[in-house]
Amino acid sequence: MQRLFTRLIFWASIICLGYSFNNSEIVLIRDIFKNFNFLFFIFFGGIIHYCVNQQEKMTELLLTSELQLRALNTIIDFYQMEADKNLNKIDNIK
């Protein structure tokens, strides 16, 4: 939901940058720049969009790392069990 909201803000700010309807006339981009509210909207919308993308990338990396750690733990457990079996065989031989 947060991702959808930030993308809506981002694309709405780009659309507002290009076109603004004032009395059914298209206002030029230089007139939009005179209004600082649009600049702040675009600036903060872009920052929020960037931060959400970075957060998603970090979440994917963490999930990947967690899966790799679980796989390594499974492999270690397997070899530990095999080592215990071999030690039991050695103890039985003695």
C-alpha positions as CSV (number, residue, x, y, z in Angstrom):
1,M,0.0,0.0,0.0
2,Q,2.8,2.4,0.9
3,R,4.5,1.6,-2.4
4,L,1.3,2.3,-4.4
5,F,0.8,5.6,-2.5
6,T,4.3,6.8,-3.2
7,R,4.2,5.9,-6.8
8,L,0.9,7.8,-7.2
9,I,2.5,10.8,-5.6
10,F,5.5,10.5,-7.9
11,W,3.5,10.2,-11.1
12,A,1.0,12.8,-10.1
13,S,3.9,15.2,-9.5
14,I,5.3,14.5,-13.0
15,I,1.9,15.0,-14.6
16,C,1.4,18.3,-12.6
17,L,4.9,19.4,-13.8
18,G,4.0,18.9,-17.4
19,Y,0.3,20.1,-17.4
20,S,-1.8,22.2,-15.2
21,F,-5.3,23.2,-16.1
22,N,-6.2,26.7,-15.2
23,N,-9.6,27.9,-16.6
24,S,-9.3,25.1,-19.2
25,E,-6.0,26.5,-20.5
26,I,-2.7,24.6,-20.3
27,V,-0.3,26.6,-18.2
28,L,3.3,26.6,-19.3
29,I,6.0,24.8,-17.3
30,R,7.7,28.1,-16.4
31,D,4.5,29.3,-14.8
32,I,4.3,26.1,-12.7
33,F,7.8,26.7,-11.5
34,K,6.7,30.0,-10.1
35,N,4.5,28.2,-7.7
36,F,6.9,26.6,-5.1
37,N,4.2,24.2,-3.8
38,F,4.7,22.2,-7.0
39,L,8.4,22.1,-6.6
40,F,8.2,20.9,-3.0
41,F,5.6,18.3,-4.0
42,I,7.8,17.0,-6.8
43,F,11.0,17.1,-4.6
44,F,9.5,15.3,-1.6
45,G,7.5,12.9,-3.8
46,G,10.8,11.9,-5.5
47,I,12.5,11.5,-2.2
48,I,9.8,9.3,-0.8
49,H,9.7,7.2,-4.0
50,Y,13.5,6.7,-3.9
51,C,13.4,5.7,-0.2
52,V,10.6,3.2,-0.7
53,N,12.6,1.6,-3.6
54,Q,15.7,1.4,-1.4
55,Q,13.6,-0.1,1.4
56,E,12.2,-2.8,-1.0
57,K,15.7,-3.6,-2.2
58,M,17.1,-4.0,1.3
59,T,14.1,-6.2,2.3
60,E,14.8,-8.4,-0.7
61,L,18.5,-8.7,0.2
62,L,17.6,-9.5,3.8
63,L,15.2,-12.2,2.7
64,T,17.7,-13.7,0.4
65,S,20.4,-13.6,3.1
66,E,18.0,-15.3,5.6
67,L,17.2,-18.1,3.1
68,Q,21.0,-18.6,2.4
69,L,21.6,-18.8,6.2
70,R,18.8,-21.4,6.6
71,A,20.3,-23.4,3.8
72,L,23.8,-23.3,5.4
73,N,22.3,-24.3,8.7
74,T,20.6,-27.3,7.1
75,I,23.8,-28.4,5.5
76,I,25.8,-28.0,8.7
77,D,23.1,-30.0,10.6
78,F,23.3,-32.8,8.0
79,Y,27.1,-33.0,8.2
80,Q,26.9,-32.9,12.0
81,M,24.5,-35.8,12.0
82,E,26.8,-37.7,9.6
83,A,29.8,-37.0,11.8
84,D,27.9,-38.2,14.9
85,K,27.0,-41.5,13.1
86,N,30.6,-42.0,12.2
87,L,31.7,-41.4,15.7
88,N,29.2,-43.9,17.0
89,K,30.5,-46.5,14.5
90,I,34.0,-45.8,15.8
91,D,32.9,-46.2,19.4
92,N,31.1,-49.4,18.6
93,I,34.3,-50.8,16.9
94,K,36.4,-50.1,20.0
